[in-house]
Amino acid sequence: MFRISSKTMIIVGGTLLVLSVIIPALRLAEFLPAWLWIDLLTYVFLVSGLFLGMLGIFTFAKESRDRHAQDSQYERLRDMDDES
């Protein structure tokens, strides 16, 4: 199964969020035409960027928490062996 890393999700989500701000600014400056499909595309970028970014942040936090718990468990077992 293909799995995207948490850092990649955060980067892609952030890029989509930036695009969801830049595209309306270009429309406002009249560099892009005011078409409905551009508005819909901007909305899709906004929602998917927010979703991917938050999912990446939550995944990164869980991986970090699990790694820390595993390290502390290893240290506890090592300390118990040293005491014996």
Backbone as a ProteinNet text record, in pm:
[ID]
protein_1_A
[PRIMARY]
MFRISSKTMIIVGGTLLVLSVIIPALRLAEFLPAWLWIDLLTYVFLVSGLFLGMLGIFTFAKESRDRHAQDSQYERLRDMDDES
[TERTIARY]
84.1	0	88.1	52.4	128.5	94.5	197.2	174.2	258.3	195.3	263.7	313.1	435.3	488.6	417.4	425.9	356.2	414	545.6	605.7	562.6	548.1	501.3	357.5	273.5	135.6	129.6	214.8	216.5	260.4	362.6	412.8	309.4	247.5	145.9	25	-17.4	-129.7	-100.4	19.6	57.2	63.1	114	119.7	-20.7	-111.3	-248.9	-315.3	-286.9	-343	-288.1	-160.1	-101.6	-163.6	-182.3	-246.8	-390	-458.5	-596.2	-603.8	-492.9	-488.3	-437.6	-340.6	-280.4	-377.3	-453.3	-544	-649.9	-718.8	-813.1	-743.9	-621.6	-548.9	-518.3	-483.3	-460.4	-589.3	-700.6	-829.9	-863.8	-835.4	-864.6	-780.4	-656.1	-567.8	-595.4	-695.3	-739.8	-633.5	-549.8	-458.8	-527.3	-624.3	-704.1	-848.9	-918.7	-1059.2	-1146.8	-1260.5	-1353	-1448.8	-1402.4	-1483.7	-1518.8	-1633	-1681.8	-1591	-1536.8	-1453	-1324.2	-1277	-1159.2	-1195.7	-1317.3	-1363.4	-1376.8	-1431.9	-1447.8	-1312.1	-1218.9	-1085.7	-1016.9	-1035.4	-978	-1037.8	-1168.5	-1234.4	-1183.6	-1166.6	-1114.2	-972.1	-890.5	-754.4	-758.7	-849.4	-859.4	-898.1	-1002.6	-1051.1	-950	-897.2	-803.4	-670.5	-626.5	-504.6	-519.6	-634.7	-660.6	-666.8	-735.5	-746.7	-610.9	-534.9	-404	-306.5	-305.7	-215.6	-244.7	-372.4	-409.2	-381.9	-411.7	-382.6	-232.6	-152	-7.1	43.1	-14.6	26.5	-11.1	-133.5	-176.7	-92.9	-61.1	21.2	161.8	218.9	352.5	354.5	251.6	246	233.3	151.3	135.7	265	332.8	459.9	563.6	567.1	662.1	630.2	502.3	461	493.2	465.9	496.1	645.8	725.3	870.8	923.4	868.2	911.5	872.9	753.2	708.9	795.5	831.5	915.8	1055.9	1111.7	1243.2	1240.5	1135.3	1129.7	1107.8	1033.2	1014.3	1147.1	1225.7	1357.3	1447.5	1443.1	1526.6	1486.1	1354.2	1309.1	1356.9	1349.5	1397.6	1548.5	1623.1	1767.9	1802.7	1728.5	1753.9	1723.8	1618.1	1586.1	1694.4	1751.5	1859.9	1986.4	2012.7	2129.2	2117.1	1996.4	1975.6	1991.5	1967.8	1974.2	2113
-118.3	0	123.9	219.7	344	433.3	480.5	565.9	691.4	803.9	933.2	966.4	1017	1051.5	1175.4	1192.3	1304.4	1438.9	1444.4	1570.6	1606.8	1505.6	1531.3	1582.2	1523.5	1570.9	1715.7	1752.3	1889.4	1985.3	1947.1	2033.2	2049.5	1938.7	1946.1	2025.2	2002.6	2078.5	2226.7	2262	2402.9	2466.4	2392.2	2443.2	2467.8	2374.6	2392.7	2512.1	2533.1	2649	2780.1	2781.8	2902.2	2929.2	2823.8	2840.4	2889.9	2847.6	2892.8	3040.2	3100.5	3244.4	3320.1	3261	3329	3339	3233.3	3233.7	3343.3	3360.6	3473.6	3610.3	3617.7	3745.6	3776.9	3675.4	3697	3733.9	3678	3715.7	3859.1	3897.9	4034.1	4135.6	4098.9	4187	4177.8	4097.3	4079.6	4017.3	3930.8	3849.7	3721.2	3675.9	3558.3	3602	3536.4	3571.5	3523.1	3584.8	3550.7	3442.2	3317.8	3205.2	3120.1	3056.5	2976.8	2857.8	2793.9	2676	2713.4	2836.7	2880.8	2895.1	2945.9	2955.6	2817.3	2724.3	2587.8	2520.9	2542	2486.6	2544.9	2673.2	2737.6	2679.5	2656.6	2597.7	2455.3	2376.7	2241.2	2245.2	2338.6	2354.4	2387.9	2476	2517.6	2400.7	2329.2	2219.2	2104.3	2066.1	1953.8	1992.5	2115.9	2159.8	2160.5	2206.3	2205.9	2062.9	1976	1835.7	1766.8	1779.8	1713.5	1768	1899.2	1959.4	1913.2	1912.3	1868.4	1719.6	1639.8	1496.8	1473.2	1549.5	1537.7	1576.6	1683.1	1726.7	1622.1	1567.8	1465.8	1339.1	1299.8	1180.7	1200.9	1318.5	1349.8	1346.9	1403.4	1404.9	1263.9	1178.8	1042.1	963.4	978.5	907.9	953.6	1081.6	1134.6	1083.6	1081.9	1032.3	884.1	805.2	661.9	636.8	714.1	698.9	732.4	838.1	877.1	771.1	715.3	611.6	486.6	451.2	333.9	357	476.1	507.1	503.3	560.3	561.3	420.7	337.1	198.6	123.3	147.9	84.4	127.4	256.9	305.7	242	223.7	159.8	15.5	-57.2	-196.2	-201.5	-108.9	-106	-75.6	17	49.5	-69.5	-146.2	-263.2	-369.3	-384.3	-481.7	-438.1	-308.3	-258.6	-282.3	-275	-294.4	-441.3	-532.4	-676.6	-727.6
0	0	0	-80.1	-90.2	27.9	96.7	211.8	198.6	219.1	212.7	353	364.6	496	550.3	679.9	743.7	700	681.2	637.9	496.2	409.4	273.9	275.1	361.4	372.1	417.9	513.4	563.1	452.9	377.2	269.8	158.9	118	11.7	60.1	183	238.4	246.8	289.7	295.5	158	60.8	-77.1	-131.9	-106.1	-152.3	-84.1	43.4	113.1	57.6	25.7	-34	-171.1	-249.6	-380.2	-366.1	-260.1	-240.7	-202.9	-167.8	-141.8	-264.5	-334.2	-449.4	-567	-592.5	-707.8	-697.2	-583.6	-575.7	-583.9	-534.4	-545.6	-691.6	-769.3	-912.4	-985	-940.1	-998.5	-963.9	-841.8	-798.4	-873.9	-904.5	-981.7	-1131.5	-1167.3	-1305.5	-1396	-1337.9	-1418.6	-1464.3	-1384.1	-1419.7	-1442.1	-1533.3	-1554.5	-1438.8	-1422.6	-1314.7	-1363.2	-1363.8	-1405.6	-1285.1	-1293.3	-1181.5	-1151.9	-1252.7	-1228.1	-1154.7	-1171.5	-1095.2	-947.6	-921.1	-782	-719	-793.6	-741.9	-718.4	-809.9	-793.4	-669.2	-647.5	-529	-401.6	-403.4	-286.8	-260.9	-366.5	-352.4	-296.6	-343.4	-289.7	-141.2	-102.7	36.9	127.3	89.8	173.8	178.2	62.3	61.3	128.4	113.5	181	331.6	377.9	521	574.5	502.1	543	544	435.3	427.4	531.5	549.6	647.6	788.9	826	960.5	978.7	876.9	884.9	899.2	827.6	839.4	977.3	1032.9	1166.7	1271	1261.2	1357.6	1344.7	1222.1	1200.4	1255.5	1231.1	1280.9	1433.8	1497.8	1643.6	1699.7	1635.4	1682.1	1667.2	1553.1	1533.7	1635.8	1663	1760.7	1901.2	1936	2067.3	2082.2	1978.2	1984	1993.3	1919.6	1924.4	2063.5	2123.6	2257.8	2360.7	2347.5	2441	2427.7	2306	2284	2342.5	2325.9	2382.1	2534.5	2594.7	2740.7	2795.2	2721.6	2764.5	2757.7	2653.6	2641.2	2756.8	2792.3	2901.6	3034.1	3057	3180.2	3188.5	3077.2	3077.1	3099.4	3041.9	3059.9	3204.4	3267.7	3408.1	3498.6	3464.9	3543.8	3531.7	3413.8	3394.8	3470.1	3475.5	3546.4	3696.8	3749.9	3892.2	3933.1	3839.6	3872.4	3888.6
[MASK]
++++++++++++++++++++++++++++++++++++++++++++++++++++++++++++++++++++++++++++++++++++

